Amino acid sequence: SAVIGDEQFRRQLGEVGLVVAGQTTDLAPADKKLYALRDVTGTVPSLPLIAASIMSKKLAAGADAIVLDVKCGRGAFMETLEEARRLANLMVEIGARAGRRMTALITQMDQPLGKAIGNAREVEEAIDTLNGKGPADFQELVEVVSAEMLRLGYRGDGALSEDASLDQIHAVIESGAALAKFRDFVIAQGGDPAPVDDPSLLPAAEVMHAVHAPIDGSIHAIDARELGLTTVALGGGRQKKDDLIDHRVGIVLLHKVGATVATGEELAVVHAANDDDAAEAAARVRDAFTLDETPAAPLPIILDRISSVE
């Protein structure tokens, strides 16, 4: 993909309305040094430093309305709702003091979001979601976050209601405008737009290994962190800075917390580069599921909303 410089960042933002760029020597140059300093001083978990790092970039980008998705749970940096609320309140206050319209949504991550874990599979899931066919939890989160951003940025008379903003989000998905915008974004970033219309063109793993339920019962928990680490071990993430990422590998969940399954029913499918990796990952995935004979309720997606505006 293309390297996004300062000039292209501004031009693409104006022409496409969407741009993604990483920290460089010219863009937020202090951020990398602050991350390194936090690492060697043991202050990575410091909430004020986390809030400062996140919000400094948001404020420097110049947006006058900001929506933050603060993850909470076993698969997130903030494992408890109390910690997530503290971080969210800090960031909302920083933004409000700088004159920004702010909302932080605290969202559940005690299990993986959606069903896909791994690069190509997550891109495929994102395309499905832009077509209105994503997993229920991911579809809900995308639509709620988008609607909140629409409400904060609304420039008409009065305020835009939650229902009205969601109606607009549903409309751009149903019309194909959302997917078209994603296609424009991929092209502008130097990517290949063909998989946007045909996800089968995305990289595919050599081996697919099903993981089966060991007992009849309901799914009470899925360890998101363990599944993330398993995907890294498959090659889907870096264990060292210079590791290459295998975009093909990952895990696709077939059931989430609250579902009832029978013995032998497929819980997930491991996508791996070879049989040995697949078998090792499948054992870890099986252990990441907690099943019990008693019923389990599905997990909510939105846990709290903290905003500087109503």
N, C-alpha and C positions, 0 to 999 in steps of 0.2 A: 504494500500500500504506500501511497505517497506520504512524504513528510510534510506536515502542515506548518508552514511558517506564519509569521505575524500578519503579513499582507494577505495571504490566502485565507487565513482565519477570518479576517474582517470581510473579505469579498464573499466567501462562501456563506457566512452568516447572513449577509444581505441578500444574496441570490437564492440560496436554498432554505435558509432559516434554521439550519441544523449543522453543527460541526463538532467533531471530537478531536482533541489534541492532547498530547502528554506534556509534562513539564520539560522545558528546554533551558538552555543558557540564556535565552531571551524572554521566555515565558515563565513567570513565577520562579526565577532562578534561586531564590532563597529556600524554596520548599524542600528541595533535595538535601540541602545542608541541614535543615531543621530535622528532617526524617533521620538522617545519619546521627545527628546529635542526640535525638531521643533514644536511638537504638543503643548507643554506647553508654548513655547515662541511666539506662533502665527506666526511662520515663515514657515509653510507648503507650502505656495504658492511661496516662494523665489526661483527664477529661478536658481541662482548659487548653492543653496543647493540641488535643484532637480537634476541639472546636475551633481553635485559632487556625489550624492548618486547613481545615475544610472551608471555613468562612472567608479566609483571606483570598482564596482562589475565586470563590463565588463573587465576592465584592469587587475584586480586580477585574472580573469579566464584564462588569458594568450593568448586569441585569437589575431591573428595579422591582422584580417580583421573583421569589425563589421558593420552590417546593423541595423539601428534603425527605428522602425515604430512609428512616432510621431503623435498621434491622435489629430484632430482639429475639434472643433464644440461643439454643445450643449451637446453631450454625453461624452465629453472628459474634462480632467483637463484644457487643453489649449483651451479656447472657440473661440479665434480669430486666424486668419492666422498669424497676426503679432506676437502674443505671441508664437505660435508654431514655427515660423521661428527663433525667438530669442533663444528659448530653443534648437532647432536643431543646430543652428550655434554654440552655446556654447559647446554642446556635441561633435560635429564634430571637433571643434578646440582643445578641451581637448584630444581627441583621436589622432589627427594628431600630436600634440606636443609630445605625448608619442610614436610616431613612428608607429601608427596603420593606416591601410587603412580604411577610414570611409565613410559611406553614411548614411544620414538620409532622409527617405521618409516621407513627411507630407501627411497624409491621412485623408480623410473626415469622420467625425463621427457626422454629424448633424442628421442622422437617424441611427438606428441599422445596424451594419454590418451583411450581410447575412440575413437570415430570422428567425433563432432560437435564443431564449433568455432563458437561464436556462441550468443546467448542462447536463443532459442526452440528451436533444434535440441538444445542441451544439456539443456534441461528435458525435452524429449521423450525423450532418451536416458536421463535419470535415471528417468523413469517406466517405461521399458522395463526398466531394471535392477531396480527395485523389484518388477517382475513376473517377475524371473528371466530376462529375455530381453535383457539388455544385451550390449554387445561383451565378448568374453572377458576382455580385460585390465582393463576397468573393473569388470566383475562380480567378478573375482577381488579387486581392490583393495578394493572396498566391503565384500565379505564378510570379508576378512582384517582390515581395520581395525575393523569392527564386532565381530568375534569377539575381538579383542584388548581392546577396551573392555569386553566382557562378562566376560572373564577377570579384568581388573583390578578390576572392580566386584563380582565374585562374593562373596556373603555366606554361602554354605553351608559345610558341613564340608569341610575339605581344600581342594584347588585344583581348578579346572575345567580339564580337558585341552583342548588345541587342537582335537582332533577333536570333543569334546563341545560346545564353544562354537560351532564351525562348524555342527554339526548343528542347534543352536538357531537360528542365523541362517537356515539354509536353511528351517527350519520356519516362521518368521514370514513369509518371502517366499512360500513355497508356499501358506500359509493365507490370504494377502491382508492380514494384519495390518500388514505394513510399509507397504503402499500406503495402507491406512486411516489409519495414523498420519501419513503425509505429507499426506493430505487434511485431517485435523484441524489440522495445522500451517499449511497454506495459509489455511484459514478464520480461524484465530487471528491470523495476521499481516495479515488484511484483504484477502487475495487471493481470486480467483475459483476455486473448486474444480472447475468443470466440465471444464477440460482434463485434470485428473487421470484422469478416466474416459474422456475422448475427446480425445486429444492432437491430433487434426486441427483442433481449435478454436484451437490456438496460432497466432500470426501466421506467415504464409507469404510468402516473397519473390516479387516479380513475375517474376524471371528465374532460370532454372536452366541452368547452363552446364557441360557435362561436360569433364573434363580427361583426355586419352588418353595412354597409354604410348607414348613415341617409339620404343622398341626392345623386342625380346624380352629377358627377363631377370628377375632377382630384385631386390627392393627392399632396398637395403643401408642406406639412411638416409632419414629424413623430417625436415626442419628445422622443429622445433616453433616456434621463435621467429619464423621467417619467416612461417609460417602464422598465428601470432597477430597479427603486424604487418599481414598482408594482410587479416585480418578487421577490424582497426581501421580500415584504409583504406576498407573497404567500408561503414563506419559502425557496425560492431558493437562499437566501444569508443571511448573519448574520446581525442582528440589534444590537446584543451585542456579545462580544467576545466569550462567551461560548454557543451561540446558535448552535443547530444542523441544518445542511443543508438538505433539502428535494431535492434529486437529480431528482425526477420525475417531479416537477412542472416547469412552465415557460410559454412562449408565442411564438407562431409560426406565423410570418407575412405571409400573402398570397399575398400582394401587397406592393410596395415601392413607394417612391416619383416619380412622373411622370406618374404613371399609371392612367387610366381612369376607373371608376367603376360606376355601376348603383345602384340605391336605393335598399337596401336589400341584395346586394352582400356581401359575406364574406370578411372582411378586415384582420382578424386574428382569431386565435383559442387560447383560454386560457386553459392551462393544470393545473388542480388544485386538491387538496386533497379532497375537498368537495364542495357542491353546493353553500354554502354561500360565501366561498372564491372566487369561480369562478364568481359569479354574481358581487361581489364588484370589482374584478379585471377587468372584462369585461367593466364596466362603465368607469374605469380609462383608459383602452386601447382605448375605443371609443373617449374619450376626447383628447387623445394624437395625434390623426389624425386631420390634418387640410385639409378640402376639399373645393374646390371652383369650380364654373362653368367654369372659364377660364382655358386654358391648362397650364400644368406645365412640365418643363423639368426634366429629370432624373439628379441626382447629380453625379458629377465626383468622382472617387475613389482617384486618385493620384493628390494632389494639388500642390506639389512642390518636388524637389529633390535637396538636398544640399550634396555635396561630396568633399572629399579632393583629389580625383583622377578623371581622365576623362576616 
